[in-house]
Amino acid sequence: MIFNFTDFGALLPLITNSLIAGALLALVGGLIGVFVNTRDMSFAVHGISELSFAGASFALLAGTDVVLGSIAGSLVAAGLIGVLGAKARERNSIVAVLMPAGLGLGIMAISLYKGQALNKFGLLTGQIVAVDVPQLAWLAGISVFILAVLAVVWRPLAFASLDPEVALARGVPTRGLSVVFMLLLGLAVAASVQVVGALLVLSLLVTPAAAALRVTKVPGLVAVLSVAFAMVSVIGGILLAVGAGLPISPYVTTISFLIYLACRLIERFRK
């Protein structure tokens, strides 16, 4: 059987932390994803995730906190992309350089790691079903910080994302907002890697917002739909993973893709 929900009721209390973490990260990913799409930075997300993977891998090899390593790698990548990649063409070049470097360093570190293979595999595909209290505390802290900063900079960041030239002419500090957003994106990627792994992080930070933009252009509604789609993908992925005994990432990515496909069909039907 692909799914076995015989003991599903007994298993639910064991994944309470996972469901809370998933809901927090879906909220963060859905909101950050709106700006990722409007600023055309989907490729940058992948580049940051590779450095996040490298940081987490070296932390695992050194026997230190994997979450801290993931955060460090993400912030380094986000800082490099934000400082060196001011223009879209430059940014894509920087990301293209960082991706293989981060992936190569990460693979080297997990190859040298002699511990459980599950820990290695989880960095690539996610292991949220095993979230413990310290991990949940870290994820909650990161999520609250990102949400608080987003609440402060949402309107000027939205203006700068949609029309940067006009925003700059109106006195909006577009350069400073870009740096702030890159740091928030780095933290969001580091947190999301804990859910779906480094290879499939786009399904949480890009796909839900991309789907929402297919059915509406109203900014507030885009944000609401993006969060809702991310929530369905993550929570649904966790529940299906419990019944199947497989990593969460295949289910999160599949649900997210199906939602995107449905939104594309709705868009075409309306036109």
LINFENSUL-V758189 format. One record per backbone hydrogen bond with DSSP energy under -1.0 kcal/mol. NH is the residue of the N-H (numbers start at 0). CO is the residue of the C=O. E is the energy in kcal/mol with one decimal. If there is no record, write none. Layout:
# LINFENSUL-V758189
NH:CO:E ; NH:CO:E
This chain:
# LINFENSUL-V758189
3:242:-2.7 ; 7:4:-1.2 ; 10:6:-1.6 ; 11:7:-1.7 ; 13:10:-1.2 ; 14:11:-1.5 ; 18:14:-2.4 ; 19:15:-2.2 ; 20:16:-2.7 ; 21:17:-2.7 ; 22:18:-2.3 ; 23:19:-2.3 ; 24:20:-2.5 ; 25:21:-2.1 ; 26:22:-2.0 ; 27:23:-2.3 ; 28:24:-3.2 ; 29:25:-2.6 ; 30:26:-1.7 ; 31:27:-2.9 ; 32:28:-2.3 ; 35:31:-2.1 ; 36:32:-2.2 ; 37:33:-2.1 ; 38:34:-2.3 ; 39:36:-1.0 ; 40:35:-3.0 ; 44:40:-1.4 ; 45:41:-1.2 ; 46:42:-1.7 ; 47:43:-2.6 ; 48:44:-2.2 ; 49:45:-1.5 ; 50:46:-1.4 ; 51:47:-2.4 ; 52:48:-2.3 ; 53:49:-2.0 ; 54:50:-2.6 ; 55:51:-2.5 ; 56:52:-2.4 ; 57:53:-2.3 ; 58:54:-1.9 ; 59:55:-2.3 ; 60:56:-2.3 ; 61:57:-2.2 ; 63:58:-2.4 ; 68:64:-1.8 ; 69:65:-2.6 ; 70:66:-2.5 ; 71:67:-2.6 ; 72:68:-2.4 ; 73:69:-2.2 ; 74:70:-2.6 ; 75:71:-2.1 ; 76:72:-2.1 ; 77:73:-3.0 ; 78:74:-2.5 ; 79:75:-2.3 ; 80:76:-2.7 ; 81:77:-2.6 ; 82:78:-2.4 ; 83:79:-2.6 ; 84:80:-1.8 ; 90:86:-2.9 ; 91:87:-2.4 ; 92:88:-1.7 ; 93:89:-2.4 ; 94:90:-2.5 ; 95:91:-2.3 ; 96:92:-1.4 ; 97:93:-2.4 ; 98:94:-2.5 ; 100:96:-1.2 ; 101:97:-3.1 ; 102:98:-2.5 ; 103:99:-2.6 ; 104:100:-2.4 ; 105:101:-2.4 ; 106:102:-2.5 ; 107:103:-2.1 ; 108:104:-2.2 ; 109:105:-2.4 ; 110:106:-1.7 ; 111:107:-1.4 ; 112:108:-1.0 ; 120:116:-2.6 ; 121:117:-2.3 ; 122:118:-1.1 ; 124:120:-2.2 ; 125:121:-2.6 ; 126:193:-1.3 ; 129:126:-1.9 ; 130:127:-1.8 ; 135:131:-2.4 ; 136:132:-2.4 ; 137:133:-2.2 ; 138:134:-2.7 ; 139:135:-2.7 ; 140:136:-2.4 ; 141:137:-2.6 ; 142:138:-2.4 ; 143:139:-2.6 ; 144:140:-2.1 ; 145:141:-2.5 ; 146:142:-2.6 ; 147:143:-2.3 ; 148:144:-2.3 ; 149:145:-2.6 ; 150:146:-2.0 ; 151:147:-1.1 ; 152:148:-2.3 ; 153:149:-1.4 ; 156:152:-2.6 ; 157:153:-2.7 ; 158:154:-2.3 ; 159:155:-2.7 ; 160:156:-1.9 ; 161:157:-2.0 ; 162:158:-2.5 ; 166:162:-2.4 ; 167:163:-2.4 ; 168:164:-2.0 ; 169:165:-1.8 ; 170:167:-1.4 ; 171:166:-2.7 ; 173:171:-2.3 ; 176:172:-2.4 ; 177:173:-2.0 ; 178:174:-1.8 ; 179:175:-2.3 ; 180:176:-2.8 ; 181:177:-2.3 ; 182:178:-2.0 ; 183:179:-2.3 ; 184:180:-2.9 ; 185:181:-2.3 ; 186:182:-2.1 ; 187:183:-2.5 ; 188:184:-2.6 ; 189:185:-2.2 ; 190:186:-2.2 ; 191:187:-2.5 ; 192:188:-2.3 ; 194:191:-1.6 ; 195:191:-2.0 ; 196:192:-1.4 ; 197:122:-2.1 ; 198:123:-1.3 ; 202:199:-1.4 ; 203:200:-1.6 ; 204:200:-1.8 ; 205:201:-2.1 ; 206:201:-2.0 ; 209:205:-2.4 ; 210:206:-2.5 ; 211:207:-2.1 ; 212:208:-2.3 ; 213:210:-1.0 ; 214:211:-1.2 ; 215:211:-1.3 ; 221:217:-2.6 ; 222:218:-1.9 ; 223:219:-2.0 ; 224:220:-2.8 ; 225:221:-2.5 ; 226:222:-2.2 ; 227:223:-2.4 ; 228:224:-3.0 ; 229:225:-2.3 ; 230:226:-2.6 ; 231:227:-2.4 ; 232:228:-2.2 ; 233:229:-2.6 ; 234:230:-2.5 ; 235:231:-1.8 ; 236:232:-1.9 ; 237:233:-2.4 ; 238:234:-2.3 ; 239:235:-2.3 ; 240:236:-2.2 ; 241:237:-1.9 ; 242:238:-1.4 ; 243:239:-1.6 ; 244:240:-2.4 ; 251:247:-2.1 ; 252:248:-2.5 ; 253:249:-1.7 ; 254:250:-2.6 ; 255:251:-2.4 ; 256:252:-2.3 ; 257:253:-2.5 ; 258:254:-2.2 ; 259:255:-2.1 ; 260:256:-2.8 ; 261:257:-2.4 ; 262:258:-2.2 ; 263:259:-2.2 ; 264:260:-2.0 ; 265:261:-2.4 ; 266:262:-2.4 ; 267:263:-2.3 ; 268:264:-2.5 ; 269:265:-2.5 ; 270:266:-1.9
